[in-house]
């Protein structure tokens, strides 16, 4: 948890960029990412130098070479610990003319981070702005993995406007819920085919550290964690850089974060490669058939990106692999042939495990579209018995554009520190979702369809053209109203008629 002091430091950095003339939040985040990467390189070399001194050995894993660069500048001057002490004008010159060319030349060292720095652009316009930002960043504590990860997440939260191609940030608590529902294991191979800032992969890594800390005691599992578990695609190079740095600051040494247009490129090399997919892909409308990967069109012939992404998930998952993905509500009840066929495939050919309806304001202020979480397992042989439905009406935050927390911080998220009362549950359904999900093959099957969660047999879903919207199956409780027996009502009506007639006779007498 970040302290108020650290938050104030980050806010000051952000405000410095804005007042210095860089108002695009993605550009601010990109420049901060570069500077953090430069600081991280220096920290890594200082660690290697300390090891060499203690062991009395020659420094082998050198990041900054000895000697001078092609422009005659000592490589030592390119280190954060050196240039941070230069005058603003000298610092700006060194960073622009020497440090960034050095970053771009590092792409051949094999690490995912340096690979995404090969086209790094330095856009901080003035020496004074650079000096202020470097000074502010230098005072932010980056020693602890959890702290620096939280710092970067806080910065990402300040990207408050939707990006291009339908990109927007998935709320952290929704990501944590989806990770908790799928419960990653040290043996998993996890993919997000629309990785963006790598929020899902980061949350999966945090889950493994918390739930499977023993994996770091085993050399094979530890190597798999750092080099084999995490895979992310994106076709936005800025997002690749930001996502890679997010993974680095959360302690993952070499994830596979790479450029790929998931819907346009064929997936021969990645077919049935992953055991878990976590994703909230951009749903930007339609694609031309000519620009769509042919292996996806062989699964479902459509131009709709939301259906193509579901086809992609089925393509990438290995048999037995599972997925938790966010889809717009239209996927659940769309009436086109492609919509119905894809839902039929999930129910009849694979194993559809659950459908969680999200509150309509869950993605505000970015978007107001209604969405749901689909949970399914790839079997290629069916297996759907009953589908678990949950009607989430509150996620712990206000559902307006402000998205303010409705509870104290220790009562938010899917795993709150403090137990929730019934009144608290009305404001945060996430812990209840996790609890009921674990009993979906037991007590949940006995819940009536008037409850917040319930199970629906496969045959009932098939009879409704595979409609997966919860309102199709949810039953409304009608309050019982006590009525008088019919004969008593008739008797009272007759008595009322007699009284009216008597009243009319009296009125006529008075008028005479």
C-alpha positions in Angstrom: 0.0 0.0 0.0 1.4 3.4 -1.0 1.8 6.1 1.6 0.4 9.5 1.1 3.9 10.9 0.8 4.7 8.6 -2.1 1.4 9.4 -3.8 2.2 13.1 -3.4 5.7 12.5 -5.0 4.1 10.8 -8.0 1.4 13.5 -8.3 4.2 16.1 -8.3 6.1 14.3 -11.1 2.9 14.1 -13.2 2.1 17.8 -12.6 5.7 18.7 -13.6 5.2 17.1 -17.0 1.9 18.8 -17.5 3.3 22.2 -16.6 6.4 21.5 -18.7 4.3 21.1 -21.8 3.7 17.3 -22.1 -0.1 16.9 -21.7 -0.6 13.5 -23.4 -0.8 11.0 -20.5 0.5 8.1 -22.6 3.5 10.2 -23.6 4.1 11.1 -19.9 3.9 7.5 -19.0 6.3 6.5 -21.8 8.9 9.1 -20.8 8.7 8.0 -17.1 9.1 4.4 -18.3 12.3 5.3 -20.1 13.7 7.1 -17.1 12.8 4.3 -14.7 14.5 1.8 -17.1 17.6 3.9 -17.1 17.6 4.0 -13.3 17.0 0.3 -13.2 20.0 -0.4 -15.5 22.3 1.6 -13.2 20.9 -0.2 -10.1 21.6 -3.6 -11.8 25.2 -2.7 -12.6 25.8 -1.3 -9.0 24.5 -4.7 -7.7 26.9 -6.6 -10.0 29.8 -4.3 -8.9 29.0 -4.9 -5.2 29.0 -8.7 -5.8 32.3 -8.5 -7.6 33.9 -6.5 -4.8 32.7 -8.9 -2.1 33.9 -11.9 -4.0 37.1 -10.3 -5.2 36.3 -11.0 -8.8 36.4 -9.1 -12.1 33.0 -7.6 -13.1 31.6 -9.8 -15.9 27.9 -8.9 -16.3 28.6 -5.4 -17.3 25.7 -3.3 -18.6 27.7 -0.2 -19.3 30.9 -1.0 -21.2 34.3 0.4 -20.2 35.6 3.3 -22.2 33.7 5.7 -24.4 30.8 5.6 -26.8 30.9 6.4 -30.5 30.5 10.1 -29.8 33.5 10.1 -27.3 31.5 10.2 -24.1 32.5 8.0 -21.2 29.9 5.3 -20.6 30.1 6.0 -16.9 28.4 9.4 -17.7 25.4 7.6 -19.1 24.5 6.1 -15.7 21.7 7.5 -13.6 23.9 8.0 -10.6 26.3 10.2 -12.6 24.1 12.3 -14.9 21.6 13.2 -12.1 24.3 15.4 -10.6 25.0 17.3 -13.9 23.7 20.8 -14.6 20.3 20.8 -16.3 21.8 21.7 -19.7 24.5 19.1 -19.5 22.1 16.5 -18.3 19.7 17.1 -21.2 22.5 16.8 -23.7 23.8 13.6 -22.2 20.4 12.0 -22.0 19.4 13.1 -25.5 22.6 12.5 -27.4 24.2 9.6 -25.5 21.8 7.7 -23.1 18.9 7.2 -25.6 21.2 6.0 -28.4 22.7 3.6 -25.9 19.2 2.4 -25.0 18.3 1.8 -28.7 21.5 -0.2 -29.2 20.7 -2.6 -26.3 18.0 -4.5 -28.3 20.4 -7.4 -29.0 21.0 -8.5 -25.4 17.9 -10.7 -25.5 15.9 -9.2 -22.7 12.3 -8.3 -23.4 12.8 -4.8 -21.9 15.8 -3.8 -24.0 14.0 -5.2 -27.1 11.1 -2.7 -26.5 13.6 0.2 -26.0 15.1 -0.1 -29.5 12.9 2.7 -30.9 12.9 4.8 -27.7 12.3 8.5 -28.3 13.3 11.2 -25.9 10.7 13.9 -26.0 11.3 15.9 -22.8 11.7 19.4 -24.4 13.7 21.4 -21.9 16.6 20.9 -19.5 14.7 22.4 -16.6 11.8 19.9 -17.0 14.2 16.9 -17.3 16.2 18.1 -14.2 13.0 18.4 -12.1 11.7 15.0 -13.2 15.0 13.2 -12.6 15.2 14.8 -9.1 11.7 13.8 -8.2 12.1 10.2 -9.5 15.4 9.9 -7.7 13.6 10.5 -4.4 10.9 7.9 -5.0 11.8 4.6 -3.1 12.3 1.9 -5.7 14.2 -0.7 -3.6 11.2 -2.9 -2.6 9.5 -4.9 -5.3 6.0 -4.4 -4.0 6.5 -0.7 -3.5 7.9 0.0 -7.0 5.2 -2.2 -8.5 2.5 -0.3 -6.6 4.1 3.0 -7.7 4.0 2.0 -11.3 0.4 0.9 -11.0 -0.5 4.2 -9.4 1.1 6.0 -12.4 -0.9 3.8 -14.8 -4.1 4.8 -13.0 -3.4 8.4 -14.0 -3.9 7.5 -17.6 -7.4 8.7 -17.4 -8.5 8.8 -21.0 -9.1 5.9 -23.4 -6.4 5.2 -25.8 -6.7 4.4 -29.5 -8.1 1.1 -30.8 -10.6 0.8 -28.0 -7.9 0.5 -25.3 -8.8 1.3 -21.7 -7.5 0.1 -18.4 -9.3 -2.8 -16.7 -10.0 -2.0 -13.0 -7.4 -3.6 -10.8 -10.0 -5.3 -8.5 -11.8 -6.9 -11.5 -8.4 -8.2 -12.7 -7.7 -9.7 -9.2 -11.2 -11.3 -9.2 -10.6 -13.0 -12.6 -7.2 -14.2 -11.4 -8.7 -15.5 -8.2 -11.4 -17.4 -10.2 -8.9 -19.2 -12.3 -6.3 -19.7 -9.5 -3.0 -19.9 -11.6 -0.5 -22.6 -10.6 3.3 -22.7 -11.0 2.9 -25.1 -13.9 0.6 -22.8 -15.9 1.6 -21.0 -19.2 -0.5 -17.8 -19.1 -1.3 -15.6 -22.1 -3.1 -12.2 -22.6 -3.5 -11.7 -26.3 -4.3 -8.0 -25.8 -1.9 -7.3 -23.0 -1.8 -3.5 -22.9 -0.1 -2.6 -19.6 0.1 -6.3 -18.6 -2.3 -5.9 -15.7 -3.5 -9.4 -15.9 0.0 -10.9 -16.1 1.2 -8.8 -13.2 -1.8 -9.9 -11.1 -1.2 -13.5 -12.0 2.4 -13.1 -10.9 1.4 -11.5 -7.6 -1.1 -14.4 -7.0 1.6 -17.0 -7.6 4.0 -15.2 -5.1 1.3 -15.1 -2.5 -0.3 -18.6 -3.0 2.7 -20.6 -4.2 5.8 -18.9 -2.5 7.5 -22.3 -2.4 8.0 -22.2 -6.2 11.0 -20.0 -5.7 12.7 -22.7 -3.7 12.7 -25.0 -6.8 15.2 -24.1 -9.6 13.0 -25.4 -12.4 9.8 -23.7 -11.1 11.7 -20.4 -10.5 13.1 -20.5 -14.0 9.7 -21.2 -15.4 8.3 -18.2 -13.5 10.8 -15.8 -14.8 11.1 -17.1 -18.4 8.1 -19.4 -19.3 4.8 -18.5 -17.6 4.0 -15.1 -18.9 3.1 -14.2 -22.5 1.5 -11.0 -23.8 0.8 -9.7 -27.3 0.0 -6.1 -28.3 0.2 -4.1 -31.5 0.9 -0.8 -29.8 4.6 -0.3 -29.2 4.0 2.3 -26.4 1.9 -0.3 -24.6 4.6 -3.0 -25.1 7.2 -0.7 -23.4 4.8 0.2 -20.6 3.7 -3.4 -20.1 7.2 -4.7 -20.1 8.3 -2.2 -17.5 5.3 -3.0 -15.4 6.4 -6.7 -15.4 10.0 -5.7 -14.6 9.0 -3.6 -11.6 6.9 -6.5 -10.3 9.9 -8.8 -10.4 9.5 -10.9 -13.5 12.9 -11.1 -15.2 12.1 -12.1 -18.8 8.4 -12.4 -19.8 7.5 -12.9 -23.4 5.9 -9.5 -24.2 5.9 -9.1 -28.0 4.4 -7.2 -30.9 1.6 -9.1 -32.6 -1.7 -8.1 -34.2 -3.7 -10.9 -32.6 -6.6 -10.9 -35.1 -4.6 -10.3 -38.3 -1.7 -12.7 -38.0 -2.0 -16.5 -38.1 -1.3 -18.3 -34.9 0.5 -21.5 -36.1 3.4 -21.0 -33.6 1.0 -20.4 -30.7 -1.8 -22.9 -31.4 -2.8 -24.8 -28.3 0.3 -23.4 -26.4 -1.3 -21.9 -23.3 -3.0 -23.4 -20.3 -4.7 -20.2 -19.0 -5.9 -17.1 -20.8 -6.8 -13.9 -19.0 -8.0 -11.0 -21.2 -10.1 -7.9 -21.7 -9.5 -7.4 -25.4 -10.4 -4.2 -27.2 -13.8 -4.5 -28.9 -13.5 -1.9 -31.6 -16.3 -3.0 -34.0 -15.5 -4.9 -37.2 -12.6 -6.0 -39.3 -12.4 -6.7 -43.0 -12.2 -10.4 -43.9 -9.0 -9.6 -45.9 -7.3 -8.4 -42.7 -8.4 -11.2 -40.5 -6.3 -14.3 -39.7 -7.6 -17.2 -41.8 -7.3 -19.7 -38.9 -9.8 -17.6 -36.9 -12.2 -17.4 -39.8 -12.1 -21.2 -39.9 -13.6 -21.2 -36.4 -16.2 -18.5 -36.8 -16.9 -16.6 -40.0 -17.5 -13.0 -38.9 -16.1 -9.5 -38.9 -17.0 -8.8 -35.3 -13.9 -8.4 -33.2 -15.5 -9.6 -30.0 -16.3 -13.0 -31.7 -13.0 -13.2 -33.3 -11.2 -12.8 -30.0 -13.2 -15.6 -28.5 -12.2 -17.7 -31.6 -8.6 -16.7 -30.9 -8.8 -17.8 -27.2 -10.1 -21.2 -28.3 -7.2 -21.4 -30.9 -4.5 -20.6 -28.3 -5.7 -22.8 -25.4 -4.4 -26.3 -25.1 -7.0 -29.0 -24.3 -7.8 -28.7 -20.6 -6.8 -25.0 -20.7 -9.1 -22.5 -19.0 -10.0 -18.9 -19.6 -11.5 -15.9 -17.9 -12.3 -13.1 -20.4 -14.4 -10.0 -20.5 -17.0 -9.7 -23.3 -19.6 -7.1 -24.1 -23.1 -8.1 -23.3 -23.9 -8.4 -27.1 -21.9 -11.6 -27.2 -24.3 -13.2 -24.7 -27.5 -12.6 -26.6 -26.6 -11.5 -30.2 -28.9 -13.0 -32.7 -26.7 -13.3 -35.7 -25.6 -16.7 -37.0 -22.0 -16.1 -35.9 -23.1 -15.1 -32.4 -25.3 -18.2 -31.9 -22.7 -20.6 -33.4 -19.9 -19.3 -31.1 -22.1 -19.7 -28.1 -23.1 -23.2 -29.2 -19.5 -24.1 -29.5 -18.7 -22.9 -26.0 -21.6 -24.9 -24.6 -21.6 -28.0 -26.7 -18.0 -28.5 -27.9 -16.2 -27.0 -24.9 -17.1 -26.6 -21.2 -18.7 -23.3 -20.3 -18.2 -23.0 -16.6 -19.7 -19.6 -15.6 -21.1 -16.3 -16.7 -20.7 -13.3 -14.3 -22.7 -10.2 -15.2 -20.7 -7.0 -14.3 -22.3 -3.7 -13.2 -22.9 -1.4 -16.2 -20.6 1.3 -14.7 -17.6 -1.1 -14.0 -15.5 0.5 -16.8 -16.4 4.2 -16.3 -15.2 6.8 -17.0 -13.7 5.0 -20.1 -16.8 3.3 -21.3 -20.4 2.7 -20.2 -20.9 -0.6 -22.1 -22.4 -3.5 -20.2 -20.0 -6.4 -19.9 -19.7 -9.9 -18.5 -16.9 -12.3 -17.5 -17.0 -15.7 -19.4 -15.2 -18.6 -17.7 -14.7 -21.7 -19.8 -12.5 -24.7 -20.3 -11.3 -26.0 -23.7 -12.1 -29.7 -24.0 -12.9 -30.2 -27.8 -15.3 -32.8 -26.5 -18.0 -30.9 -24.6 -18.6 -31.3 -20.9 -21.0 -28.5 -20.1 -23.4 -29.8 -17.5 -24.7 -26.8 -15.7 -23.6 -23.2 -16.2 -23.1 -21.1 -13.1 -24.5 -17.5 -13.3 -23.8 -14.6 -11.0 -25.5 -11.2 -11.1 -22.9 -8.8 -9.8 -24.6 -5.4 -8.9 -21.7 -3.8 -6.9 -17.9 -4.0 -7.1 -17.0 -1.7 -4.2 -16.9 1.5 -6.1 -19.4 4.0 -7.2 -20.8 3.3 -10.7 -20.6 6.9 -11.9 -17.8 8.6 -13.8 -16.0 9.4 -10.5 -15.7 5.7 -9.4 -15.1 6.5 -5.7 -14.6 3.7 -3.2 -17.7 2.9 -1.2 -15.9 1.1 1.6 -12.6 1.4 3.5 -9.6 0.1 1.6 -9.3 -3.1 3.8 -12.9 -4.0 2.7 -12.4 -3.6 -1.0 -11.4 -6.2 -3.7 -12.1 -9.9 -3.9 -10.0 -10.8 -0.8 -10.7 -8.0 1.8 -8.7 -8.0 5.0 -11.8 -7.5 7.0 -15.0 -9.7 6.7 -17.9 -8.0 5.1 -21.4 -7.6 6.7 -24.6 -7.9 4.7 -24.6 -4.1 4.3 -21.0 -4.2 3.1 -21.8 -7.0 0.6 -24.4 -4.7 -0.9 -21.5 -2.4 -1.8 -18.9 -5.1 -2.7 -20.0 -8.4 -4.3 -16.5 -9.6 -5.2 -15.7 -11.7 -2.1 -19.1 -13.4 -2.5 -18.4 -14.2 -6.1 -15.2 -16.0 -5.2 -16.9 -17.9 -2.4 -19.9 -19.1 -4.4 -17.7 -19.9 -7.4 -15.8 -22.5 -5.3 -19.1 -24.2 -4.5 -20.5 -24.2 -8.1 -20.5 -28.0 -8.3 -22.1 -28.3 -4.8 -24.4 -26.1 -2.9 -24.8 -23.6 -5.7 -26.7 -26.1 -7.7 -29.5 -26.0 -5.2 -30.0 -22.2 -5.3 -33.3 -21.0 -6.8 -33.2 -18.8 -9.8 -34.4 -15.9 -7.7 -31.0 -15.9 -5.9 -28.0 -13.7 -6.9 -26.3 -16.8 -8.3 -27.7 -20.1 -9.6 -27.0 -22.9 -12.1 -28.7 -23.5 -15.4 -28.7 -26.9 -17.1 -27.2 -27.2 -20.5 -30.5 -28.3 -22.0 -32.3 -25.1 -20.8 -29.6 -23.0 -22.4 -29.8 -24.9 -25.7 -33.6 -24.4 -25.7 -33.0 -20.6 -25.6 -30.7 -20.6 -28.7 -27.8 -20.6 -26.3 -28.6 -17.2 -24.9 -26.2 -16.5 -22.0 -27.7 -13.3 -20.6 -28.6 -13.9 -16.9 -32.0 -12.1 -17.3 -33.1 -14.9 -19.6 -33.0 -17.3 -16.7 -33.3 -15.2 -13.6 -36.7 -15.3 -11.9 -38.1 -12.3 -10.0 -39.6 -12.7 -6.6 -43.2 -11.4 -6.4 -44.3 -10.2 -3.0 -47.2 -12.1 -1.6 -50.3 -9.9 -1.1 -53.1 -11.0 1.2 -56.6 -10.8 -0.4 -60.0 -11.2 1.2 -62.0 -14.3 0.1 -64.0 -13.6 -3.1 -67.4 -14.0 -1.4 -66.5 -11.4 1.2 -65.4 -9.0 -1.5 -68.7 -9.6 -3.4 -70.7 -9.1 -0.2 -68.9 -5.8 0.6 -69.5 -4.6 -3.0 -73.3 -5.3 -2.7 -73.4 -3.5 0.6 -71.6 -0.6 -0.9 -74.1 -0.6 -3.8 -77.0 -0.4 -1.3 -75.4 2.5 0.5 -74.9 4.4 -2.7 -78.5 3.9 -3.8 -79.8 5.0 -0.4 -77.6 8.1 -0.6 -78.9 8.9 -4.1 -82.6 8.6 -2.8 -81.8 11.0 0.0 -80.2 13.4 -2.4 -83.3 13.4 -4.7 -85.6 14.0 -1.6 -83.6 17.1 -0.7 -83.7 18.5 -4.2 -87.6 18.2 -4.3 
